[in-house]
Amino acid sequence: MGKVVIFSAPSGSGKTTIVRALLERFPQFEFSVSATSRAPRGCERDGVDYHFFTHADFMQAVSENRFVEWEEVYKGTCYGTLRSEVERIWAKGHVIVFDVDVIGGINLKRIFGSDACSIFVMPPSVEELRHRLEGRGTDAPEVIDRRVAKAEFELTKAPEFDHVVVNDDLDEAVEQTVRILDTFTGPLR
């Protein structure tokens, strides 16, 4: 079994931006593409951004035990980690990088234990989180309201992670994350 790095945060906290910065800098890290039962948004591509499943196909994959972990994040919308993704990345000798919701992050840490480093990316405030979500321009106001309400619950889960990185300055958040990962994986180059 190899190492895994788990990034979780409320939607809009900047975890995906931090993950992208790390993936660009460190070729030994490889992104695990999650599976979802939701439809693609905007320019999202199957197999790159997510593995897109219909709800029925997702539940079939669950029954076939094809997921390391999965959950219904929003009513009717499931997300999960395919075993095939984990095996594919470890076969290359790479460190798996997960960008998952908060409950998924807690579940992955429980599954991988000391082989995992879990990092919770904290927004500076709930108000800033709302501002960032609105600035994306990808979600309807009622979806943003639902995400903000969920974020308030997710923020209570931060202590369950190995590390918390507050993303109020992106460059500093990335550098803090690099320092954390230096300790976990050995010096990064």
KOLMARMAR-687262 format. One record per residue (C-alpha): residue number from 1; residue in three letters; x, y, z. Coordinates in nm, 3 decimals. Layout:
// residues N
<node><pos>NUM</pos><code>ALA</code><px>X</px><py>Y</py><pz>Z</pz></node>
...
This chain:
// residues 189
<node><pos>1</pos><code>MET</code><px>0.000</px><py>0.000</py><pz>0.000</pz></node>
<node><pos>2</pos><code>GLY</code><px>0.126</px><py>0.347</py><pz>-0.088</pz></node>
<node><pos>3</pos><code>LYS</code><px>0.064</px><py>0.687</py><pz>0.067</pz></node>
<node><pos>4</pos><code>VAL</code><px>-0.240</px><py>0.907</py><pz>0.021</pz></node>
<node><pos>5</pos><code>VAL</code><px>-0.304</px><py>1.276</py><pz>0.081</pz></node>
<node><pos>6</pos><code>ILE</code><px>-0.663</px><py>1.376</py><pz>0.147</pz></node>
<node><pos>7</pos><code>PHE</code><px>-0.789</px><py>1.729</py><pz>0.093</pz></node>
<node><pos>8</pos><code>SER</code><px>-1.135</px><py>1.818</py><pz>0.217</pz></node>
<node><pos>9</pos><code>ALA</code><px>-1.317</px><py>2.144</py><pz>0.267</pz></node>
<node><pos>10</pos><code>PRO</code><px>-1.652</px><py>2.309</py><pz>0.229</pz></node>
<node><pos>11</pos><code>SER</code><px>-1.726</px><py>2.393</py><pz>-0.133</pz></node>
<node><pos>12</pos><code>GLY</code><px>-1.559</px><py>2.724</py><pz>-0.222</pz></node>
<node><pos>13</pos><code>SER</code><px>-1.274</px><py>2.701</py><pz>0.031</pz></node>
<node><pos>14</pos><code>GLY</code><px>-1.008</px><py>2.670</py><pz>-0.238</pz></node>
<node><pos>15</pos><code>LYS</code><px>-0.902</px><py>2.311</py><pz>-0.188</pz></node>
<node><pos>16</pos><code>THR</code><px>-0.909</px><py>2.230</py><pz>-0.560</pz></node>
<node><pos>17</pos><code>THR</code><px>-0.691</px><py>2.533</py><pz>-0.635</pz></node>
<node><pos>18</pos><code>ILE</code><px>-0.438</px><py>2.418</py><pz>-0.373</pz></node>
<node><pos>19</pos><code>VAL</code><px>-0.447</px><py>2.062</py><pz>-0.509</pz></node>
<node><pos>20</pos><code>ARG</code><px>-0.383</px><py>2.186</py><pz>-0.864</pz></node>
<node><pos>21</pos><code>ALA</code><px>-0.085</px><py>2.391</py><pz>-0.747</pz></node>
<node><pos>22</pos><code>LEU</code><px>0.067</px><py>2.086</py><pz>-0.576</pz></node>
<node><pos>23</pos><code>LEU</code><px>0.007</px><py>1.859</py><pz>-0.875</pz></node>
<node><pos>24</pos><code>GLU</code><px>0.185</px><py>2.108</py><pz>-1.102</pz></node>
<node><pos>25</pos><code>ARG</code><px>0.488</px><py>2.126</py><pz>-0.872</pz></node>
<node><pos>26</pos><code>PHE</code><px>0.531</px><py>1.762</py><pz>-0.769</pz></node>
<node><pos>27</pos><code>PRO</code><px>0.513</px><py>1.489</py><pz>-1.034</pz></node>
<node><pos>28</pos><code>GLN</code><px>0.512</px><py>1.214</py><pz>-0.771</pz></node>
<node><pos>29</pos><code>PHE</code><px>0.160</px><py>1.323</py><pz>-0.673</pz></node>
<node><pos>30</pos><code>GLU</code><px>-0.132</px><py>1.202</py><pz>-0.882</pz></node>
<node><pos>31</pos><code>PHE</code><px>-0.495</px><py>1.305</py><pz>-0.860</pz></node>
<node><pos>32</pos><code>SER</code><px>-0.755</px><py>1.038</py><pz>-0.794</pz></node>
<node><pos>33</pos><code>VAL</code><px>-1.053</px><py>1.110</py><pz>-1.017</pz></node>
<node><pos>34</pos><code>SER</code><px>-1.371</px><py>1.061</py><pz>-0.812</pz></node>
<node><pos>35</pos><code>ALA</code><px>-1.690</px><py>0.908</py><pz>-0.944</pz></node>
<node><pos>36</pos><code>THR</code><px>-2.024</px><py>1.088</py><pz>-0.925</pz></node>
<node><pos>37</pos><code>SER</code><px>-2.385</px><py>1.035</py><pz>-1.018</pz></node>
<node><pos>38</pos><code>ARG</code><px>-2.438</px><py>1.402</py><pz>-1.103</pz></node>
<node><pos>39</pos><code>ALA</code><px>-2.432</px><py>1.544</py><pz>-1.453</pz></node>
<node><pos>40</pos><code>PRO</code><px>-2.121</px><py>1.723</py><pz>-1.580</pz></node>
<node><pos>41</pos><code>ARG</code><px>-2.103</px><py>2.101</py><pz>-1.522</pz></node>
<node><pos>42</pos><code>GLY</code><px>-1.968</px><py>2.342</py><pz>-1.780</pz></node>
<node><pos>43</pos><code>CYS</code><px>-1.658</px><py>2.200</py><pz>-1.950</pz></node>
<node><pos>44</pos><code>GLU</code><px>-1.612</px><py>1.901</py><pz>-1.716</pz></node>
<node><pos>45</pos><code>ARG</code><px>-1.491</px><py>1.587</py><pz>-1.891</pz></node>
<node><pos>46</pos><code>ASP</code><px>-1.555</px><py>1.225</py><pz>-1.805</pz></node>
<node><pos>47</pos><code>GLY</code><px>-1.243</px><py>1.054</py><pz>-1.673</pz></node>
<node><pos>48</pos><code>VAL</code><px>-1.064</px><py>1.387</py><pz>-1.620</pz></node>
<node><pos>49</pos><code>ASP</code><px>-1.278</px><py>1.587</py><pz>-1.377</pz></node>
<node><pos>50</pos><code>TYR</code><px>-1.495</px><py>1.298</py><pz>-1.261</pz></node>
<node><pos>51</pos><code>HIS</code><px>-1.602</px><py>0.954</py><pz>-1.372</pz></node>
<node><pos>52</pos><code>PHE</code><px>-1.966</px><py>1.032</py><pz>-1.450</pz></node>
<node><pos>53</pos><code>PHE</code><px>-2.224</px><py>0.761</py><pz>-1.380</pz></node>
<node><pos>54</pos><code>THR</code><px>-2.600</px><py>0.757</py><pz>-1.400</pz></node>
<node><pos>55</pos><code>HIS</code><px>-2.751</px><py>0.704</py><pz>-1.057</pz></node>
<node><pos>56</pos><code>ALA</code><px>-2.846</px><py>0.347</py><pz>-1.153</pz></node>
<node><pos>57</pos><code>ASP</code><px>-2.494</px><py>0.269</py><pz>-1.280</pz></node>
<node><pos>58</pos><code>PHE</code><px>-2.342</px><py>0.422</py><pz>-0.966</pz></node>
<node><pos>59</pos><code>MET</code><px>-2.559</px><py>0.202</py><pz>-0.743</pz></node>
<node><pos>60</pos><code>GLN</code><px>-2.467</px><py>-0.101</py><pz>-0.957</pz></node>
<node><pos>61</pos><code>ALA</code><px>-2.097</px><py>-0.022</py><pz>-0.898</pz></node>
<node><pos>62</pos><code>VAL</code><px>-2.172</px><py>0.001</py><pz>-0.524</pz></node>
<node><pos>63</pos><code>SER</code><px>-2.334</px><py>-0.344</py><pz>-0.531</pz></node>
<node><pos>64</pos><code>GLU</code><px>-2.026</px><py>-0.478</py><pz>-0.714</pz></node>
<node><pos>65</pos><code>ASN</code><px>-1.797</px><py>-0.338</py><pz>-0.438</pz></node>
<node><pos>66</pos><code>ARG</code><px>-1.608</px><py>-0.119</py><pz>-0.690</pz></node>
<node><pos>67</pos><code>PHE</code><px>-1.568</px><py>0.169</py><pz>-0.443</pz></node>
<node><pos>68</pos><code>VAL</code><px>-1.317</px><py>0.214</py><pz>-0.162</pz></node>
<node><pos>69</pos><code>GLU</code><px>-1.573</px><py>0.455</py><pz>-0.014</pz></node>
<node><pos>70</pos><code>TRP</code><px>-1.884</px><py>0.633</py><pz>-0.135</pz></node>
<node><pos>71</pos><code>GLU</code><px>-2.167</px><py>0.845</py><pz>-0.001</pz></node>
<node><pos>72</pos><code>GLU</code><px>-2.478</px><py>1.033</py><pz>-0.103</pz></node>
<node><pos>73</pos><code>VAL</code><px>-2.353</px><py>1.390</py><pz>-0.056</pz></node>
<node><pos>74</pos><code>TYR</code><px>-2.675</px><py>1.559</py><pz>-0.166</pz></node>
<node><pos>75</pos><code>LYS</code><px>-3.010</px><py>1.384</py><pz>-0.209</pz></node>
<node><pos>76</pos><code>GLY</code><px>-2.980</px><py>1.174</py><pz>-0.524</pz></node>
<node><pos>77</pos><code>THR</code><px>-2.617</px><py>1.275</py><pz>-0.586</pz></node>
<node><pos>78</pos><code>CYS</code><px>-2.348</px><py>1.025</py><pz>-0.493</pz></node>
<node><pos>79</pos><code>TYR</code><px>-1.970</px><py>1.055</py><pz>-0.494</pz></node>
<node><pos>80</pos><code>GLY</code><px>-1.712</px><py>0.784</py><pz>-0.442</pz></node>
<node><pos>81</pos><code>THR</code><px>-1.355</px><py>0.661</py><pz>-0.483</pz></node>
<node><pos>82</pos><code>LEU</code><px>-1.312</px><py>0.380</py><pz>-0.733</pz></node>
<node><pos>83</pos><code>ARG</code><px>-1.080</px><py>0.097</py><pz>-0.631</pz></node>
<node><pos>84</pos><code>SER</code><px>-0.947</px><py>0.098</py><pz>-0.988</pz></node>
<node><pos>85</pos><code>GLU</code><px>-0.822</px><py>0.459</py><pz>-0.943</pz></node>
<node><pos>86</pos><code>VAL</code><px>-0.632</px><py>0.371</py><pz>-0.626</pz></node>
<node><pos>87</pos><code>GLU</code><px>-0.476</px><py>0.064</py><pz>-0.787</pz></node>
<node><pos>88</pos><code>ARG</code><px>-0.385</px><py>0.256</py><pz>-1.106</pz></node>
<node><pos>89</pos><code>ILE</code><px>-0.197</px><py>0.530</py><pz>-0.919</pz></node>
<node><pos>90</pos><code>TRP</code><px>-0.019</px><py>0.302</py><pz>-0.672</pz></node>
<node><pos>91</pos><code>ALA</code><px>0.093</px><py>0.079</py><pz>-0.960</pz></node>
<node><pos>92</pos><code>LYS</code><px>0.297</px><py>0.379</py><pz>-1.080</pz></node>
<node><pos>93</pos><code>GLY</code><px>0.451</px><py>0.429</py><pz>-0.735</pz></node>
<node><pos>94</pos><code>HIS</code><px>0.282</px><py>0.767</py><pz>-0.698</pz></node>
<node><pos>95</pos><code>VAL</code><px>0.122</px><py>0.932</py><pz>-0.394</pz></node>
<node><pos>96</pos><code>ILE</code><px>-0.256</px><py>0.952</py><pz>-0.436</pz></node>
<node><pos>97</pos><code>VAL</code><px>-0.411</px><py>1.295</py><pz>-0.393</pz></node>
<node><pos>98</pos><code>PHE</code><px>-0.780</px><py>1.300</py><pz>-0.304</pz></node>
<node><pos>99</pos><code>ASP</code><px>-0.995</px><py>1.612</py><pz>-0.338</pz></node>
<node><pos>100</pos><code>VAL</code><px>-1.313</px><py>1.502</py><pz>-0.163</pz></node>
<node><pos>101</pos><code>ASP</code><px>-1.596</px><py>1.634</py><pz>0.050</pz></node>
<node><pos>102</pos><code>VAL</code><px>-1.553</px><py>1.642</py><pz>0.427</pz></node>
<node><pos>103</pos><code>ILE</code><px>-1.729</px><py>1.316</py><pz>0.515</pz></node>
<node><pos>104</pos><code>GLY</code><px>-1.545</px><py>1.139</py><pz>0.233</pz></node>
<node><pos>105</pos><code>GLY</code><px>-1.217</px><py>1.273</py><pz>0.373</pz></node>
<node><pos>106</pos><code>ILE</code><px>-1.295</px><py>1.143</py><pz>0.720</pz></node>
<node><pos>107</pos><code>ASN</code><px>-1.389</px><py>0.804</py><pz>0.572</pz></node>
<node><pos>108</pos><code>LEU</code><px>-1.072</px><py>0.783</py><pz>0.362</pz></node>
<node><pos>109</pos><code>LYS</code><px>-0.854</px><py>0.868</py><pz>0.664</pz></node>
<node><pos>110</pos><code>ARG</code><px>-1.025</px><py>0.592</py><pz>0.861</pz></node>
<node><pos>111</pos><code>ILE</code><px>-0.965</px><py>0.345</py><pz>0.574</pz></node>
<node><pos>112</pos><code>PHE</code><px>-0.599</px><py>0.434</py><pz>0.503</pz></node>
<node><pos>113</pos><code>GLY</code><px>-0.495</px><py>0.522</py><pz>0.860</pz></node>
<node><pos>114</pos><code>SER</code><px>-0.129</px><py>0.616</py><pz>0.906</pz></node>
<node><pos>115</pos><code>ASP</code><px>-0.068</px><py>0.585</py><pz>0.528</pz></node>
<node><pos>116</pos><code>ALA</code><px>-0.289</px><py>0.894</py><pz>0.488</pz></node>
<node><pos>117</pos><code>CYS</code><px>-0.238</px><py>1.261</py><pz>0.564</pz></node>
<node><pos>118</pos><code>SER</code><px>-0.570</px><py>1.444</py><pz>0.587</pz></node>
<node><pos>119</pos><code>ILE</code><px>-0.582</px><py>1.820</py><pz>0.538</pz></node>
<node><pos>120</pos><code>PHE</code><px>-0.889</px><py>2.035</py><pz>0.599</pz></node>
<node><pos>121</pos><code>VAL</code><px>-0.887</px><py>2.357</py><pz>0.398</pz></node>
<node><pos>122</pos><code>MET</code><px>-1.066</px><py>2.624</py><pz>0.600</pz></node>
<node><pos>123</pos><code>PRO</code><px>-1.221</px><py>2.934</py><pz>0.444</pz></node>
<node><pos>124</pos><code>PRO</code><px>-1.146</px><py>3.264</py><pz>0.621</pz></node>
<node><pos>125</pos><code>SER</code><px>-1.518</px><py>3.295</py><pz>0.705</pz></node>
<node><pos>126</pos><code>VAL</code><px>-1.860</px><py>3.168</py><pz>0.600</pz></node>
<node><pos>127</pos><code>GLU</code><px>-1.930</px><py>3.509</py><pz>0.444</pz></node>
<node><pos>128</pos><code>GLU</code><px>-1.617</px><py>3.483</py><pz>0.228</pz></node>
<node><pos>129</pos><code>LEU</code><px>-1.721</px><py>3.131</py><pz>0.132</pz></node>
<node><pos>130</pos><code>ARG</code><px>-2.057</px><py>3.260</py><pz>0.009</pz></node>
<node><pos>131</pos><code>HIS</code><px>-1.881</px><py>3.538</py><pz>-0.183</pz></node>
<node><pos>132</pos><code>ARG</code><px>-1.651</px><py>3.285</py><pz>-0.354</pz></node>
<node><pos>133</pos><code>LEU</code><px>-1.941</px><py>3.057</py><pz>-0.447</pz></node>
<node><pos>134</pos><code>GLU</code><px>-2.137</px><py>3.349</py><pz>-0.592</pz></node>
<node><pos>135</pos><code>GLY</code><px>-1.827</px><py>3.462</py><pz>-0.782</pz></node>
<node><pos>136</pos><code>ARG</code><px>-1.800</px><py>3.126</py><pz>-0.958</pz></node>
<node><pos>137</pos><code>GLY</code><px>-2.126</px><py>3.193</py><pz>-1.138</pz></node>
<node><pos>138</pos><code>THR</code><px>-2.195</px><py>2.820</py><pz>-1.173</pz></node>
<node><pos>139</pos><code>ASP</code><px>-2.473</px><py>2.766</py><pz>-0.920</pz></node>
<node><pos>140</pos><code>ALA</code><px>-2.824</px><py>2.901</py><pz>-0.869</pz></node>
<node><pos>141</pos><code>PRO</code><px>-2.887</px><py>3.103</py><pz>-0.549</pz></node>
<node><pos>142</pos><code>GLU</code><px>-3.073</px><py>2.812</py><pz>-0.384</pz></node>
<node><pos>143</pos><code>VAL</code><px>-2.778</px><py>2.581</py><pz>-0.455</pz></node>
<node><pos>144</pos><code>ILE</code><px>-2.540</px><py>2.834</py><pz>-0.299</pz></node>
<node><pos>145</pos><code>ASP</code><px>-2.768</px><py>2.858</py><pz>0.007</pz></node>
<node><pos>146</pos><code>ARG</code><px>-2.760</px><py>2.478</py><pz>0.039</pz></node>
<node><pos>147</pos><code>ARG</code><px>-2.381</px><py>2.469</py><pz>0.003</pz></node>
<node><pos>148</pos><code>VAL</code><px>-2.334</px><py>2.741</py><pz>0.267</pz></node>
<node><pos>149</pos><code>ALA</code><px>-2.565</px><py>2.561</py><pz>0.509</pz></node>
<node><pos>150</pos><code>LYS</code><px>-2.370</px><py>2.240</py><pz>0.453</pz></node>
<node><pos>151</pos><code>ALA</code><px>-2.042</px><py>2.429</py><pz>0.502</pz></node>
<node><pos>152</pos><code>GLU</code><px>-2.148</px><py>2.543</py><pz>0.848</pz></node>
<node><pos>153</pos><code>PHE</code><px>-2.185</px><py>2.175</py><pz>0.947</pz></node>
<node><pos>154</pos><code>GLU</code><px>-1.861</px><py>2.074</py><pz>0.771</pz></node>
<node><pos>155</pos><code>LEU</code><px>-1.659</px><py>2.336</py><pz>0.958</pz></node>
<node><pos>156</pos><code>THR</code><px>-1.740</px><py>2.148</py><pz>1.281</pz></node>
<node><pos>157</pos><code>LYS</code><px>-1.554</px><py>1.845</py><pz>1.139</pz></node>
<node><pos>158</pos><code>ALA</code><px>-1.216</px><py>2.022</py><pz>1.096</pz></node>
<node><pos>159</pos><code>PRO</code><px>-1.074</px><py>1.878</py><pz>1.423</pz></node>
<node><pos>160</pos><code>GLU</code><px>-1.111</px><py>1.526</py><pz>1.277</pz></node>
<node><pos>161</pos><code>PHE</code><px>-0.835</px><py>1.599</py><pz>1.023</pz></node>
<node><pos>162</pos><code>ASP</code><px>-0.460</px><py>1.574</py><pz>1.076</pz></node>
<node><pos>163</pos><code>HIS</code><px>-0.405</px><py>1.936</py><pz>0.972</pz></node>
<node><pos>164</pos><code>VAL</code><px>-0.608</px><py>2.253</py><pz>0.911</pz></node>
<node><pos>165</pos><code>VAL</code><px>-0.491</px><py>2.508</py><pz>0.652</pz></node>
<node><pos>166</pos><code>VAL</code><px>-0.674</px><py>2.842</py><pz>0.646</pz></node>
<node><pos>167</pos><code>ASN</code><px>-0.696</px><py>2.967</py><pz>0.289</pz></node>
<node><pos>168</pos><code>ASP</code><px>-0.710</px><py>3.344</py><pz>0.326</pz></node>
<node><pos>169</pos><code>ASP</code><px>-0.391</px><py>3.389</py><pz>0.119</pz></node>
<node><pos>170</pos><code>LEU</code><px>-0.351</px><py>3.126</py><pz>-0.154</pz></node>
<node><pos>171</pos><code>ASP</code><px>0.029</px><py>3.139</py><pz>-0.180</pz></node>
<node><pos>172</pos><code>GLU</code><px>0.070</px><py>3.100</py><pz>0.196</pz></node>
<node><pos>173</pos><code>ALA</code><px>-0.188</px><py>2.818</py><pz>0.205</pz></node>
<node><pos>174</pos><code>VAL</code><px>0.006</px><py>2.632</py><pz>-0.066</pz></node>
<node><pos>175</pos><code>GLU</code><px>0.338</px><py>2.685</py><pz>0.116</pz></node>
<node><pos>176</pos><code>GLN</code><px>0.190</px><py>2.570</py><pz>0.447</pz></node>
<node><pos>177</pos><code>THR</code><px>0.057</px><py>2.259</py><pz>0.271</pz></node>
<node><pos>178</pos><code>VAL</code><px>0.400</px><py>2.189</py><pz>0.118</pz></node>
<node><pos>179</pos><code>ARG</code><px>0.555</px><py>2.205</py><pz>0.467</pz></node>
<node><pos>180</pos><code>ILE</code><px>0.296</px><py>1.957</py><pz>0.597</pz></node>
<node><pos>181</pos><code>LEU</code><px>0.359</px><py>1.719</py><pz>0.308</pz></node>
<node><pos>182</pos><code>ASP</code><px>0.739</px><py>1.749</py><pz>0.345</pz></node>
<node><pos>183</pos><code>THR</code><px>0.695</px><py>1.594</py><pz>0.688</pz></node>
<node><pos>184</pos><code>PHE</code><px>0.454</px><py>1.325</py><pz>0.566</pz></node>
<node><pos>185</pos><code>THR</code><px>0.619</px><py>1.208</py><pz>0.241</pz></node>
<node><pos>186</pos><code>GLY</code><px>0.975</px><py>1.327</py><pz>0.289</pz></node>
<node><pos>187</pos><code>PRO</code><px>1.125</px><py>1.636</py><pz>0.127</pz></node>
<node><pos>188</pos><code>LEU</code><px>0.939</px><py>1.742</py><pz>-0.186</pz></node>
<node><pos>189</pos><code>ARG</code><px>1.127</px><py>1.848</py><pz>-0.496</pz></node>
